[in-house]
Amino acid sequence: MRAVIQRVKKAYVEVDGKITGSIEKGLLVLLCVCEDDTEEDIKYMAKKIINMRIFSDENGKFNLSLKDVGGKLLVISQFTLAADTKKGNRPSYFYAAKPEKAKQFYEKFNEICKKEHDIEVQTGIFAAHMDVHLINDGPVTIYIDSKVNRQ
């Protein structure tokens, strides 16, 4: 799994002009399910993202996690994070999971964050064309690849 995480003051997503998910302070997560991902990747990413200390404490140091600050998640499916740009000018997405698997893993990630980590999760609509709006706090933007990080 791959994810781009952005610390936000607020974020929301629209599909066909209707807001489907909205958060105040928290993390916007652009989440990509890859073809070789397993249940372990889902669990790893949920735990890593929720416990990542990227919120500032009273001294301005990154010592607080999403849980520590009472933040929320806005999770958007983002298959384009699997882009391979080595050849030519048109990215290839062969590494992205097929839609059936990607949707199942995306939904499972959201459920784990809600039920096992007690985090409020808002979402877009899987495979829809979405307009994502955010106010990046910092900016703080982090990329995680479960295959690279777990080694």
N, CA, C and O atoms as a GROMACS GRO file, in nm:
protein
  604
    1MET      N    1   0.085  -0.117   0.000
    1MET     CA    2   0.000   0.000   0.000
    1MET      C    3   0.089   0.123   0.000
    1MET      O    4   0.199   0.125   0.055
    2ARG      N    5   0.036   0.223  -0.063
    2ARG     CA    6   0.105   0.351  -0.066
    2ARG      C    7   0.009   0.458  -0.018
    2ARG      O    8  -0.112   0.451  -0.043
    3ALA      N    9   0.063   0.558   0.049
    3ALA     CA   10  -0.023   0.666   0.098
    3ALA      C   11   0.054   0.796   0.099
    3ALA      O   12   0.173   0.801   0.131
    4VAL      N   13  -0.016   0.902   0.064
    4VAL     CA   14   0.031   1.037   0.085
    4VAL      C   15  -0.056   1.092   0.196
    4VAL      O   16  -0.179   1.093   0.186
    5ILE      N   17   0.009   1.138   0.302
    5ILE     CA   18  -0.062   1.187   0.420
    5ILE      C   19  -0.037   1.336   0.431
    5ILE      O   20   0.078   1.381   0.426
    6GLN      N   21  -0.143   1.413   0.445
    6GLN     CA   22  -0.129   1.557   0.460
    6GLN      C   23  -0.198   1.600   0.588
    6GLN      O   24  -0.316   1.571   0.609
    7ARG      N   25  -0.123   1.669   0.673
    7ARG     CA   26  -0.182   1.726   0.794
    7ARG      C   27  -0.265   1.846   0.752
    7ARG      O   28  -0.215   1.935   0.683
    8VAL      N   29  -0.392   1.848   0.794
    8VAL     CA   30  -0.481   1.954   0.747
    8VAL      C   31  -0.551   2.024   0.862
    8VAL      O   32  -0.574   1.967   0.969
    9LYS      N   33  -0.584   2.151   0.837
    9LYS     CA   34  -0.671   2.226   0.928
    9LYS      C   35  -0.816   2.192   0.897
    9LYS      O   36  -0.901   2.190   0.986
   10LYS      N   37  -0.843   2.167   0.768
   10LYS     CA   38  -0.974   2.119   0.725
   10LYS      C   39  -0.959   2.063   0.585
   10LYS      O   40  -0.870   2.102   0.510
   11ALA      N   41  -1.048   1.971   0.552
   11ALA     CA   42  -1.049   1.910   0.419
   11ALA      C   43  -1.188   1.854   0.392
   11ALA      O   44  -1.259   1.812   0.483
   12TYR      N   45  -1.223   1.856   0.264
   12TYR     CA   46  -1.349   1.792   0.225
   12TYR      C   47  -1.338   1.744   0.081
   12TYR      O   48  -1.254   1.789   0.004
   13VAL      N   49  -1.426   1.652   0.047
   13VAL     CA   50  -1.428   1.594  -0.087
   13VAL      C   51  -1.568   1.605  -0.143
   13VAL      O   52  -1.667   1.582  -0.073
   14GLU      N   53  -1.575   1.639  -0.271
   14GLU     CA   54  -1.702   1.651  -0.341
   14GLU      C   55  -1.708   1.552  -0.456
   14GLU      O   56  -1.608   1.528  -0.525
   15VAL      N   57  -1.826   1.495  -0.476
   15VAL     CA   58  -1.854   1.411  -0.592
   15VAL      C   59  -1.982   1.465  -0.653
   15VAL      O   60  -2.085   1.473  -0.586
   16ASP      N   61  -1.975   1.501  -0.778
   16ASP     CA   62  -2.090   1.560  -0.848
   16ASP      C   63  -2.149   1.679  -0.772
   16ASP      O   64  -2.270   1.695  -0.764
   17GLY      N   65  -2.061   1.762  -0.716
   17GLY     CA   66  -2.104   1.882  -0.647
   17GLY      C   67  -2.158   1.862  -0.507
   17GLY      O   68  -2.201   1.958  -0.443
   18LYS      N   69  -2.157   1.737  -0.456
   18LYS     CA   70  -2.205   1.708  -0.321
   18LYS      C   71  -2.089   1.664  -0.233
   18LYS      O   72  -2.007   1.581  -0.274
   19ILE      N   73  -2.083   1.719  -0.113
   19ILE     CA   74  -1.978   1.682  -0.019
   19ILE      C   75  -2.008   1.542   0.036
   19ILE      O   76  -2.115   1.517   0.091
   20THR      N   77  -1.910   1.451   0.020
   20THR     CA   78  -1.926   1.314   0.069
   20THR      C   79  -1.848   1.289   0.197
   20THR      O   80  -1.875   1.193   0.269
   21GLY      N   81  -1.750   1.374   0.225
   21GLY     CA   82  -1.671   1.360   0.346
   21GLY      C   83  -1.607   1.493   0.380
   21GLY      O   84  -1.566   1.568   0.292
   22SER      N   85  -1.600   1.522   0.510
   22SER     CA   86  -1.545   1.650   0.554
   22SER      C   87  -1.487   1.635   0.694
   22SER      O   88  -1.547   1.571   0.780
   23ILE      N   89  -1.369   1.694   0.716
   23ILE     CA   90  -1.308   1.692   0.849
   23ILE      C   91  -1.252   1.828   0.882
   23ILE      O   92  -1.226   1.910   0.794
   24GLU      N   93  -1.235   1.852   1.009
   24GLU     CA   94  -1.159   1.967   1.057
   24GLU      C   95  -1.017   1.915   1.081
   24GLU      O   96  -0.965   1.844   0.995
   25LYS      N   97  -0.955   1.947   1.190
   25LYS     CA   98  -0.817   1.908   1.218
   25LYS      C   99  -0.799   1.756   1.203
   25LYS      O  100  -0.874   1.677   1.259
   26GLY      N  101  -0.697   1.718   1.127
   26GLY     CA  102  -0.669   1.577   1.110
   26GLY      C  103  -0.576   1.550   0.994
   26GLY      O  104  -0.487   1.629   0.964
   27LEU      N  105  -0.598   1.435   0.931
   27LEU     CA  106  -0.513   1.392   0.821
   27LEU      C  107  -0.597   1.359   0.698
   27LEU      O  108  -0.697   1.288   0.706
   28LEU      N  109  -0.554   1.411   0.584
   28LEU     CA  110  -0.607   1.370   0.455
   28LEU      C  111  -0.515   1.259   0.408
   28LEU      O  112  -0.394   1.278   0.398
   29VAL      N  113  -0.572   1.144   0.378
   29VAL     CA  114  -0.493   1.029   0.335
   29VAL      C  115  -0.535   0.991   0.193
   29VAL      O  116  -0.650   0.955   0.169
   30LEU      N  117  -0.441   1.001   0.100
   30LEU     CA  118  -0.461   0.951  -0.036
   30LEU      C  119  -0.405   0.809  -0.034
   30LEU      O  120  -0.284   0.791  -0.019
   31LEU      N  121  -0.491   0.709  -0.051
   31LEU     CA  122  -0.453   0.570  -0.028
   31LEU      C  123  -0.459   0.488  -0.156
   31LEU      O  124  -0.560   0.488  -0.226
   32CYS      N  125  -0.350   0.420  -0.184
   32CYS     CA  126  -0.339   0.335  -0.304
   32CYS      C  127  -0.318   0.190  -0.262
   32CYS      O  128  -0.228   0.158  -0.185
   33VAL      N  129  -0.403   0.103  -0.314
   33VAL     CA  130  -0.388  -0.041  -0.292
   33VAL      C  131  -0.312  -0.098  -0.411
   33VAL      O  132  -0.350  -0.075  -0.526
   34CYS      N  133  -0.205  -0.172  -0.383
   34CYS     CA  134  -0.123  -0.230  -0.488
   34CYS      C  135  -0.156  -0.379  -0.505
   34CYS      O  136  -0.211  -0.442  -0.415
   35GLU      N  137  -0.121  -0.431  -0.621
   35GLU     CA  138  -0.158  -0.568  -0.658
   35GLU      C  139  -0.109  -0.672  -0.557
   35GLU      O  140  -0.180  -0.769  -0.530
   36ASP      N  141   0.009  -0.653  -0.500
   36ASP     CA  142   0.065  -0.754  -0.409
   36ASP      C  143   0.038  -0.725  -0.261
   36ASP      O  144   0.099  -0.788  -0.174
   37ASP      N  145  -0.050  -0.632  -0.231
   37ASP     CA  146  -0.082  -0.601  -0.092
   37ASP      C  147  -0.157  -0.716  -0.025
   37ASP      O  148  -0.230  -0.791  -0.089
   38THR      N  149  -0.137  -0.726   0.107
   38THR     CA  150  -0.202  -0.829   0.188
   38THR      C  151  -0.273  -0.762   0.305
   38THR      O  152  -0.266  -0.640   0.323
   39GLU      N  153  -0.341  -0.842   0.384
   39GLU     CA  154  -0.407  -0.791   0.505
   39GLU      C  155  -0.305  -0.727   0.599
   39GLU      O  156  -0.338  -0.631   0.670
   40GLU      N  157  -0.184  -0.777   0.600
   40GLU     CA  158  -0.079  -0.720   0.686
   40GLU      C  159  -0.045  -0.577   0.645
   40GLU      O  160  -0.015  -0.493   0.730
   41ASP      N  161  -0.051  -0.550   0.516
   41ASP     CA  162  -0.026  -0.413   0.469
   41ASP      C  163  -0.134  -0.318   0.520
   41ASP      O  164  -0.105  -0.206   0.560
   42ILE      N  165  -0.258  -0.364   0.519
   42ILE     CA  166  -0.369  -0.281   0.567
   42ILE      C  167  -0.349  -0.248   0.715
   42ILE      O  168  -0.357  -0.131   0.754
   43LYS      N  169  -0.322  -0.348   0.796
   43LYS     CA  170  -0.303  -0.328   0.940
   43LYS      C  171  -0.184  -0.238   0.968
   43LYS      O  172  -0.191  -0.149   1.053
   44TYR      N  173  -0.074  -0.262   0.896
   44TYR     CA  174   0.046  -0.182   0.914
   44TYR      C  175   0.018  -0.034   0.885
   44TYR      O  176   0.053   0.053   0.964
   45MET      N  177  -0.046  -0.008   0.771
   45MET     CA  178  -0.071   0.131   0.730
   45MET      C  179  -0.165   0.202   0.827
   45MET      O  180  -0.141   0.317   0.863
   46ALA      N  181  -0.269   0.135   0.870
   46ALA     CA  182  -0.363   0.197   0.965
   46ALA      C  183  -0.289   0.235   1.093
   46ALA      O  184  -0.300   0.349   1.140
   47LYS      N  185  -0.216   0.142   1.150
   47LYS     CA  186  -0.144   0.167   1.274
   47LYS      C  187  -0.039   0.277   1.256
   47LYS      O  188  -0.026   0.364   1.342
   48LYS      N  189   0.036   0.272   1.147
   48LYS     CA  190   0.143   0.368   1.122
   48LYS      C  191   0.087   0.510   1.106
   48LYS      O  192   0.139   0.604   1.165
   49ILE      N  193  -0.018   0.524   1.028
   49ILE     CA  194  -0.074   0.656   1.002
   49ILE      C  195  -0.136   0.716   1.128
   49ILE      O  196  -0.113   0.833   1.159
   50ILE      N  197  -0.211   0.638   1.200
   50ILE     CA  198  -0.280   0.689   1.319
   50ILE      C  199  -0.182   0.724   1.431
   50ILE      O  200  -0.206   0.818   1.507
   51ASN      N  201  -0.074   0.650   1.442
   51ASN     CA  202   0.022   0.674   1.550
   51ASN      C  203   0.141   0.762   1.511
   51ASN      O  204   0.225   0.793   1.595
   52MET      N  205   0.147   0.804   1.385
   52MET     CA  206   0.257   0.888   1.340
   52MET      C  207   0.254   1.023   1.413
   52MET      O  208   0.152   1.091   1.415
   53ARG      N  209   0.366   1.058   1.471
   53ARG     CA  210   0.374   1.182   1.550
   53ARG      C  211   0.413   1.299   1.460
   53ARG      O  212   0.530   1.332   1.446
   54ILE      N  213   0.311   1.360   1.399
   54ILE     CA  214   0.335   1.472   1.307
   54ILE      C  215   0.253   1.596   1.344
   54ILE      O  216   0.239   1.688   1.264
   55PHE      N  217   0.199   1.596   1.466
   55PHE     CA  218   0.131   1.714   1.518
   55PHE      C  219   0.220   1.775   1.627
   55PHE      O  220   0.287   1.704   1.701
   56SER      N  221   0.219   1.906   1.633
   56SER     CA  222   0.309   1.977   1.725
   56SER      C  223   0.258   1.978   1.868
   56SER      O  224   0.138   1.991   1.894
   57ASP      N  225   0.353   1.964   1.961
   57ASP     CA  226   0.320   1.978   2.103
   57ASP      C  227   0.331   2.125   2.142
   57ASP      O  228   0.345   2.212   2.055
   58GLU      N  229   0.324   2.154   2.272
   58GLU     CA  230   0.329   2.293   2.319
   58GLU      C  231   0.462   2.362   2.289
   58GLU      O  232   0.472   2.485   2.295
   59ASN      N  233   0.566   2.283   2.258
   59ASN     CA  234   0.697   2.339   2.226
   59ASN      C  235   0.724   2.345   2.075
   59ASN      O  236   0.834   2.380   2.032
   60GLY      N  237   0.621   2.312   1.996
   60GLY     CA  238   0.636   2.316   1.851
   60GLY      C  239   0.707   2.195   1.792
   60GLY      O  240   0.744   2.198   1.675
   61LYS      N  241   0.726   2.091   1.870
   61LYS     CA  242   0.793   1.968   1.824
   61LYS      C  243   0.688   1.868   1.777
   61LYS      O  244   0.579   1.860   1.834
   62PHE      N  245   0.722   1.791   1.675
   62PHE     CA  246   0.634   1.685   1.627
   62PHE      C  247   0.637   1.568   1.726
   62PHE      O  248   0.715   1.475   1.710
   63ASN      N  249   0.552   1.574   1.827
   63ASN     CA  250   0.547   1.471   1.930
   63ASN      C  251   0.409   1.410   1.947
   63ASN      O  252   0.392   1.317   2.026
   64LEU      N  253   0.310   1.462   1.876
   64LEU     CA  254   0.172   1.417   1.897
   64LEU      C  255   0.116   1.345   1.775
   64LEU      O  256   0.146   1.381   1.660
   65SER      N  257   0.036   1.245   1.801
   65SER     CA  258  -0.027   1.167   1.694
   65SER      C  259  -0.170   1.216   1.670
   65SER      O  260  -0.220   1.303   1.741
   66LEU      N  261  -0.232   1.160   1.570
   66LEU     CA  262  -0.372   1.190   1.539
   66LEU      C  263  -0.460   1.164   1.661
   66LEU      O  264  -0.549   1.243   1.692
   67LYS      N  265  -0.436   1.053   1.728
   67LYS     CA  266  -0.512   1.020   1.849
   67LYS      C  267  -0.489   1.123   1.959
   67LYS      O  268  -0.584   1.164   2.026
   68ASP      N  269  -0.365   1.165   1.976
   68ASP     CA  270  -0.332   1.261   2.081
   68ASP      C  271  -0.406   1.393   2.066
   68ASP      O  272  -0.442   1.457   2.165
   69VAL      N  273  -0.428   1.435   1.941
   69VAL     CA  274  -0.493   1.565   1.916
   69VAL      C  275  -0.642   1.553   1.889
   69VAL      O  276  -0.709   1.653   1.863
   70GLY      N  277  -0.696   1.430   1.895
   70GLY     CA  278  -0.838   1.411   1.868
   70GLY      C  279  -0.874   1.440   1.724
   70GLY      O  280  -0.985   1.485   1.694
   71GLY      N  281  -0.782   1.414   1.633
   71GLY     CA  282  -0.803   1.440   1.491
   71GLY      C  283  -0.884   1.334   1.421
   71GLY      O  284  -0.913   1.228   1.476
   72LYS      N  285  -0.920   1.365   1.298
   72LYS     CA  286  -1.003   1.275   1.214
   72LYS      C  287  -0.928   1.244   1.086
   72LYS      O  288  -0.830   1.310   1.051
   73LEU      N  289  -0.978   1.144   1.015
   73LEU     CA  290  -0.921   1.106   0.886
   73LEU      C  291  -1.020   1.134   0.774
   73LEU      O  292  -1.140   1.113   0.789
   74LEU      N  293  -0.969   1.183   0.662
   74LEU     CA  294  -1.043   1.186   0.537
   74LEU      C  295  -0.963   1.100   0.441
   74LEU      O  296  -0.852   1.136   0.403
   75VAL      N  297  -1.018   0.984   0.403
   75VAL     CA  298  -0.945   0.886   0.323
   75VAL      C  299  -1.002   0.882   0.182
   75VAL      O  300  -1.122   0.862   0.161
   76ILE      N  301  -0.913   0.903   0.085
   76ILE     CA  302  -0.950   0.908  -0.056
   76ILE      C  303  -0.876   0.798  -0.130
   76ILE      O  304  -0.754   0.786  -0.118
   77SER      N  305  -0.947   0.717  -0.207
   77SER     CA  306  -0.881   0.615  -0.288
   77SER      C  307  -0.804   0.684  -0.400
   77SER      O  308  -0.854   0.777  -0.463
   78GLN      N  309  -0.680   0.638  -0.426
   78GLN     CA  310  -0.592   0.710  -0.518
   78GLN      C  311  -0.501   0.612  -0.592
   78GLN      O  312  -0.383   0.600  -0.558
   79PHE      N  313  -0.554   0.542  -0.694
   79PHE     CA  314  -0.475   0.441  -0.763
   79PHE      C  315  -0.354   0.499  -0.835
   79PHE      O  316  -0.259   0.426  -0.864
   80THR      N  317  -0.354   0.630  -0.864
   80THR     CA  318  -0.244   0.689  -0.939
   80THR      C  319  -0.112   0.693  -0.860
   80THR      O  320  -0.007   0.722  -0.918
   81LEU      N  321  -0.117   0.666  -0.730
   81LEU     CA  322   0.007   0.657  -0.654
   81LEU      C  323   0.089   0.534  -0.695
   81LEU      O  324   0.206   0.522  -0.658
   82ALA      N  325   0.028   0.444  -0.770
   82ALA     CA  326   0.099   0.325  -0.820
   82ALA      C  327   0.165   0.353  -0.955
   82ALA      O  328   0.214   0.260  -1.019
   83ALA      N  329   0.167   0.476  -0.999
   83ALA     CA  330   0.220   0.510  -1.131
   83ALA      C  331   0.366   0.468  -1.147
   83ALA      O  332   0.448   0.488  -1.059
   84ASP      N  333   0.394   0.410  -1.262
   84ASP     CA  334   0.531   0.381  -1.303
   84ASP      C  335   0.562   0.479  -1.416
   84ASP      O  336   0.497   0.477  -1.520
   85THR      N  337   0.661   0.563  -1.396
   85THR     CA  338   0.692   0.669  -1.492
   85THR      C  339   0.827   0.649  -1.559
   85THR      O  340   0.884   0.744  -1.613
   86LYS      N  341   0.880   0.526  -1.556
   86LYS     CA  342   1.013   0.501  -1.609
   86LYS      C  343   1.021   0.515  -1.760
   86LYS      O  344   1.121   0.564  -1.812
   87LYS      N  345   0.916   0.472  -1.832
   87LYS     CA  346   0.920   0.474  -1.978
   87LYS      C  347   0.820   0.573  -2.033
   87LYS      O  348   0.705   0.578  -1.988
   88GLY      N  349   0.863   0.652  -2.128
   88GLY     CA  350   0.772   0.742  -2.197
   88GLY      C  351   0.714   0.851  -2.108
   88GLY      O  352   0.764   0.877  -1.998
   89ASN      N  353   0.608   0.911  -2.157
   89ASN     CA  354   0.545   1.021  -2.085
   89ASN      C  355   0.408   0.986  -2.029
   89ASN      O  356   0.348   1.068  -1.959
   90ARG      N  357   0.358   0.868  -2.059
   90ARG     CA  358   0.229   0.825  -2.005
   90ARG      C  359   0.255   0.724  -1.894
   90ARG      O  360   0.310   0.616  -1.919
   91PRO      N  361   0.216   0.756  -1.771
   91PRO     CA  362   0.239   0.661  -1.661
   91PRO      C  363   0.164   0.529  -1.683
   91PRO      O  364   0.057   0.525  -1.743
   92SER      N  365   0.224   0.424  -1.633
   92SER     CA  366   0.161   0.292  -1.635
   92SER      C  367   0.113   0.261  -1.494
   92SER      O  368   0.179   0.297  -1.396
   93TYR      N  369   0.000   0.195  -1.484
   93TYR     CA  370  -0.057   0.165  -1.353
   93TYR      C  371  -0.068   0.015  -1.328
   93TYR      O  372  -0.156  -0.030  -1.254
   94PHE      N  373   0.020  -0.063  -1.389
   94PHE     CA  374   0.014  -0.208  -1.377
   94PHE      C  375   0.032  -0.255  -1.233
   94PHE      O  376  -0.012  -0.365  -1.199
   95TYR      N  377   0.094  -0.176  -1.149
   95TYR     CA  378   0.118  -0.215  -1.010
   95TYR      C  379  -0.004  -0.192  -0.920
   95TYR      O  380  -0.011  -0.246  -0.810
   96ALA      N  381  -0.100  -0.114  -0.968
   96ALA     CA  382  -0.222  -0.088  -0.889
   96ALA      C  383  -0.308  -0.215  -0.885
   96ALA      O  384  -0.315  -0.290  -0.982
   97ALA      N  385  -0.373  -0.237  -0.773
   97ALA     CA  386  -0.464  -0.351  -0.759
   97ALA      C  387  -0.584  -0.333  -0.852
   97ALA      O  388  -0.623  -0.221  -0.884
   98LYS      N  389  -0.641  -0.443  -0.893
   98LYS     CA  390  -0.765  -0.440  -0.972
   98LYS      C  391  -0.875  -0.379  -0.885
   98LYS      O  392  -0.869  -0.389  -0.762
   99PRO      N  393  -0.974  -0.316  -0.946
   99PRO     CA  394  -1.077  -0.244  -0.870
   99PRO      C  395  -1.146  -0.326  -0.760
   99PRO      O  396  -1.174  -0.272  -0.653
  100GLU      N  397  -1.173  -0.453  -0.784
  100GLU     CA  398  -1.242  -0.534  -0.682
  100GLU      C  399  -1.158  -0.546  -0.555
  100GLU      O  400  -1.208  -0.525  -0.445
  101LYS      N  401  -1.031  -0.579  -0.572
  101LYS     CA  402  -0.941  -0.592  -0.457
  101LYS      C  403  -0.918  -0.455  -0.393
  101LYS      O  404  -0.922  -0.442  -0.271
  102ALA      N  405  -0.895  -0.355  -0.475
  102ALA     CA  406  -0.867  -0.221  -0.423
  102ALA      C  407  -0.982  -0.170  -0.337
  102ALA      O  408  -0.959  -0.115  -0.230
  103LYS      N  409  -1.104  -0.188  -0.383
  103LYS     CA  410  -1.220  -0.142  -0.306
  103LYS      C  411  -1.231  -0.217  -0.174
  103LYS      O  412  -1.254  -0.156  -0.069
  104GLN      N  413  -1.213  -0.348  -0.178
  104GLN     CA  414  -1.220  -0.429  -0.056
  104GLN      C  415  -1.114  -0.385   0.046
  104GLN      O  416  -1.145  -0.370   0.164
  105PHE      N  417  -0.991  -0.363   0.002
  105PHE     CA  418  -0.883  -0.324   0.092
  105PHE      C  419  -0.902  -0.181   0.142
  105PHE      O  420  -0.874  -0.152   0.258
  106TYR      N  421  -0.948  -0.094   0.057
  106TYR     CA  422  -0.977   0.046   0.095
  106TYR      C  423  -1.082   0.048   0.206
  106TYR      O  424  -1.065   0.116   0.306
  107GLU      N  425  -1.189  -0.027   0.188
  107GLU     CA  426  -1.295  -0.033   0.289
  107GLU      C  427  -1.246  -0.097   0.418
  107GLU      O  428  -1.283  -0.054   0.527
  108LYS      N  429  -1.164  -0.200   0.406
  108LYS     CA  430  -1.108  -0.266   0.524
  108LYS      C  431  -1.016  -0.170   0.602
  108LYS      O  432  -1.019  -0.168   0.725
  109PHE      N  433  -0.935  -0.093   0.531
  109PHE     CA  434  -0.849   0.007   0.595
  109PHE      C  435  -0.935   0.103   0.677
  109PHE      O  436  -0.903   0.132   0.793
  110ASN      N  437  -1.042   0.153   0.618
  110ASN     CA  438  -1.130   0.248   0.687
  110ASN      C  439  -1.194   0.184   0.810
  110ASN      O  440  -1.204   0.248   0.914
  111GLU      N  441  -1.237   0.060   0.798
  111GLU     CA  442  -1.299  -0.010   0.912
  111GLU      C  443  -1.201  -0.031   1.026
  111GLU      O  444  -1.236  -0.015   1.143
  112ILE      N  445  -1.078  -0.068   0.993
  112ILE     CA  446  -0.976  -0.088   1.097
  112ILE      C  447  -0.949   0.043   1.170
  112ILE      O  448  -0.938   0.045   1.293
  113CYS      N  449  -0.940   0.152   1.096
  113CYS     CA  450  -0.917   0.282   1.160
  113CYS      C  451  -1.032   0.317   1.254
  113CYS      O  452  -1.009   0.369   1.363
  114LYS      N  453  -1.154   0.288   1.212
  114LYS     CA  454  -1.273   0.318   1.294
  114LYS      C  455  -1.283   0.226   1.415
  114LYS      O  456  -1.290   0.272   1.529
  115LYS      N  457  -1.284   0.096   1.389
  115LYS     CA  458  -1.318   0.000   1.494
  115LYS      C  459  -1.201  -0.037   1.584
  115LYS      O  460  -1.219  -0.049   1.705
  116GLU      N  461  -1.083  -0.056   1.527
  116GLU     CA  462  -0.969  -0.098   1.608
  116GLU      C  463  -0.893   0.019   1.669
  116GLU      O  464  -0.826   0.003   1.772
  117HIS      N  465  -0.902   0.137   1.606
  117HIS     CA  466  -0.826   0.252   1.654
  117HIS      C  467  -0.914   0.367   1.701
  117HIS      O  468  -0.864   0.469   1.747
  118ASP      N  469  -1.046   0.350   1.691
  118ASP     CA  470  -1.143   0.448   1.740
  118ASP      C  471  -1.121   0.589   1.683
  118ASP      O  472  -1.121   0.688   1.756
  119ILE      N  473  -1.103   0.594   1.551
  119ILE     CA  474  -1.082   0.720   1.481
  119ILE      C  475  -1.203   0.746   1.391
  119ILE      O  476  -1.252   0.655   1.325
  120GLU      N  477  -1.251   0.871   1.389
  120GLU     CA  478  -1.358   0.905   1.295
  120GLU      C  479  -1.299   0.912   1.155
  120GLU      O  480  -1.196   0.976   1.132
  121VAL      N  481  -1.365   0.844   1.061
  121VAL     CA  482  -1.318   0.838   0.924
  121VAL      C  483  -1.427   0.889   0.830
  121VAL      O  484  -1.541   0.844   0.835
  122GLN      N  485  -1.390   0.984   0.746
  122GLN     CA  486  -1.475   1.032   0.638
  122GLN      C  487  -1.410   0.986   0.508
  122GLN      O  488  -1.289   0.963   0.503
  123THR      N  489  -1.491   0.971   0.402
  123THR     CA  490  -1.437   0.920   0.276
  123THR      C  491  -1.495   0.992   0.156
  123THR      O  492  -1.593   1.066   0.164
  124GLY      N  493  -1.430   0.965   0.044
  124GLY     CA  494  -1.486   1.000  -0.085
  124GLY      C  495  -1.569   0.882  -0.131
  124GLY      O  496  -1.617   0.803  -0.048
  125ILE      N  497  -1.587   0.868  -0.261
  125ILE     CA  498  -1.657   0.753  -0.318
  125ILE      C  499  -1.557   0.680  -0.406
  125ILE      O  500  -1.499   0.738  -0.498
  126PHE      N  501  -1.539   0.553  -0.377
  126PHE     CA  502  -1.440   0.472  -0.448
  126PHE      C  503  -1.464   0.480  -0.599
  126PHE      O  504  -1.576   0.462  -0.647
  127ALA      N  505  -1.356   0.505  -0.673
  127ALA     CA  506  -1.353   0.508  -0.820
  127ALA      C  507  -1.431   0.623  -0.883
  127ALA      O  508  -1.444   0.629  -1.006
  128ALA      N  509  -1.482   0.714  -0.803
  128ALA     CA  510  -1.553   0.830  -0.858
  128ALA      C  511  -1.452   0.940  -0.892
  128ALA      O  512  -1.340   0.941  -0.840
  129HIS      N  513  -1.493   1.030  -0.978
  129HIS     CA  514  -1.414   1.152  -1.002
  129HIS      C  515  -1.444   1.245  -0.885
  129HIS      O  516  -1.560   1.281  -0.862
  130MET      N  517  -1.340   1.284  -0.811
  130MET     CA  518  -1.359   1.362  -0.689
  130MET      C  519  -1.284   1.494  -0.696
  130MET      O  520  -1.177   1.503  -0.757
  131ASP      N  521  -1.341   1.594  -0.633
  131ASP     CA  522  -1.274   1.721  -0.612
  131ASP      C  523  -1.238   1.726  -0.465
  131ASP      O  524  -1.326   1.728  -0.378
  132VAL      N  525  -1.107   1.728  -0.436
  132VAL     CA  526  -1.060   1.727  -0.298
  132VAL      C  527  -1.010   1.867  -0.263
  132VAL      O  528  -0.927   1.924  -0.333
  133HIS      N  529  -1.062   1.920  -0.154
  133HIS     CA  530  -1.026   2.054  -0.107
  133HIS      C  531  -0.958   2.040   0.029
  133HIS      O  532  -1.001   1.961   0.113
  134LEU      N  533  -0.851   2.118   0.050
  134LEU     CA  534  -0.784   2.110   0.179
  134LEU      C  535  -0.712   2.239   0.212
  134LEU      O  536  -0.672   2.316   0.125
  135ILE      N  537  -0.696   2.258   0.340
  135ILE     CA  538  -0.604   2.359   0.390
  135ILE      C  539  -0.495   2.281   0.462
  135ILE      O  540  -0.515   2.230   0.572
  136ASN      N  541  -0.379   2.273   0.397
  136ASN     CA  542  -0.267   2.197   0.449
  136ASN      C  543  -0.208   2.273   0.566
  136ASN      O  544  -0.182   2.393   0.557
  137ASP      N  545  -0.188   2.203   0.677
  137ASP     CA  546  -0.137   2.263   0.800
  137ASP      C  547   0.013   2.243   0.807
  137ASP      O  548   0.060   2.135   0.842
  138GLY      N  549   0.088   2.346   0.774
  138GLY     CA  550   0.233   2.336   0.785
  138GLY      C  551   0.307   2.400   0.669
  138GLY      O  552   0.363   2.508   0.688
  139PRO      N  553   0.310   2.344   0.554
  139PRO     CA  554   0.252   2.216   0.514
  139PRO      C  555   0.332   2.097   0.568
  139PRO      O  556   0.454   2.102   0.580
  140VAL      N  557   0.259   1.993   0.600
  140VAL     CA  558   0.319   1.866   0.639
  140VAL      C  559   0.262   1.760   0.547
  140VAL      O  560   0.142   1.732   0.550
  141THR      N  561   0.348   1.701   0.465
  141THR     CA  562   0.308   1.599   0.369
  141THR      C  563   0.408   1.485   0.376
  141THR      O  564   0.529   1.507   0.364
  142ILE      N  565   0.358   1.363   0.394
  142ILE     CA  566   0.447   1.246   0.411
  142ILE      C  567   0.399   1.134   0.320
  142ILE      O  568   0.279   1.111   0.306
  143TYR      N  569   0.495   1.064   0.260
  143TYR     CA  570   0.467   0.949   0.174
  143TYR      C  571   0.508   0.822   0.247
  143TYR      O  572   0.617   0.815   0.305
  144ILE      N  573   0.421   0.721   0.244
  144ILE     CA  574   0.451   0.592   0.306
  144ILE      C  575   0.424   0.482   0.205
  144ILE      O  576   0.322   0.482   0.137
  145ASP      N  577   0.515   0.388   0.197
  145ASP     CA  578   0.499   0.268   0.115
  145ASP      C  579   0.516   0.150   0.210
  145ASP      O  580   0.624   0.131   0.265
  146SER      N  581   0.413   0.071   0.229
  146SER     CA  582   0.418  -0.037   0.327
  146SER      C  583   0.526  -0.140   0.294
  146SER      O  584   0.582  -0.201   0.385
  147LYS      N  585   0.556  -0.159   0.168
  147LYS     CA  586   0.659  -0.257   0.130
  147LYS      C  587   0.797  -0.207   0.168
  147LYS      O  588   0.881  -0.285   0.211
  148VAL      N  589   0.822  -0.077   0.152
  148VAL     CA  590   0.952  -0.019   0.184
  148VAL      C  591   0.968  -0.002   0.334
  148VAL      O  592   1.073  -0.036   0.390
  149ASN      N  593   0.866   0.049   0.400
  149ASN     CA  594   0.875   0.083   0.542
  149ASN      C  595   0.883  -0.040   0.632
  149ASN      O  596   0.943  -0.032   0.739
  150ARG      N  597   0.824  -0.153   0.592
  150ARG     CA  598   0.821  -0.270   0.680
  150ARG      C  599   0.948  -0.354   0.671
  150ARG      O  600   0.960  -0.451   0.744
  151GLN      N  601   1.041  -0.320   0.586
  151GLN     CA  602   1.162  -0.403   0.568
  151GLN      C  603   1.254  -0.392   0.688
  151GLN      O  604   1.360  -0.454   0.690
   0.00000   0.00000   0.00000
